[in-house]
């Protein structure tokens, strides 16, 4: 039962992290700022998560895990409520940074707690259950939050997320035992793992993948709105994206076990790069009502392939550094959010200097670069003498 409350916490966090893509047009219109400026809410969030998560993990390493989760969720709830009352962009940006810091403390702690309270033979499933909250958020939370934002007001979405966080907080305080193990890797231990050549290559690949995805996803509502999709239809497109992402996440784990992490990652990156390029091609070259339907195909393919990469990459990282898998995966998560931050900023530059229909070209190029890094590292490993 404790795992379900932890999963609800990650569901609330995942909903808040990704729903901003569906709210971007409403936020920019209400606050009288450009879509590119509003998109920096994603950059600030992702950068704060990437930098803050490892720092906070070390600072709170000797605090009871239930207390840490309660503190993180309380801060998450309050920061969402702060977004509700924010009169302008600066305070909204500040609230997003607070959300990111609390999320960066909560999510790794929840995963660590899942490992601590589960029997050894069920730890993998326990981690999968907790992290499934993030995946389910893309399927249910983001479309739901977008619908609430479009039908009521974008601020109402933050009320919804705060409510989910409050329920999770109540469950953690009610069901989670105190006195759980508090082991957390030090900065020196994290740096030692990061220096491993294989881990460095994996982190670079993850960063480029994340840049490519968020360059487009952050601003996806803008080109969809441009081809005539209503707010409800954009929510439907995001629902399709989330459903495809869930399919890709499951497929990635299965294929990594059967074919191996490297071939699965390579195929996923190739498929994602092609889908993003096709997205821009459809937006630019196809005219008429058919565009609103045809554009869904590359979006679906992008989601399947993009999220097929993630579990395969995690499996590859575990193989590289099996004795420090938790630390390596934590680093991978931080670099993923670092890539998200760059993607949000890069997408804003594309919008400011070019057209929303050009986002796919840039995202596809970044993902293609991730594929090139992966292929070159594999070739170098094969040529290296035994």
Secondary structure by P-SEA (a helix, b strand, c coil): caaaaaaaaaaaaaaaacccccaaaaaaaaaccccccccaaaaaaaaaaaacaaaaaaaaccccaaaaaaaaaaaaaaaaaaaaacccaaaaaaaaaaaaaaaaacaaaaaaaaaaacccccaaaaaaaaaaaaaaaaccaaaaaaaaaaaccaaaaaaaaaaaaaaaaaaaacccccccccccccaaaaaaaaacaaaaaaaaaaaaaaaaaaacccaaaaaaaaacccaaaaaaaaaaaaaaaaaaaaaaaaaaaaccaaaaaaaaaaaaaaaaaaaaaaacccccccccaaaaaaaaaaaaaaaaaaaaaaaaaaaacccaaaaaaaaaaaaaaaaaaaaaaaaaaaaacccccaaaaaaaaaaaaaaaaaaaaaaaaaaccc
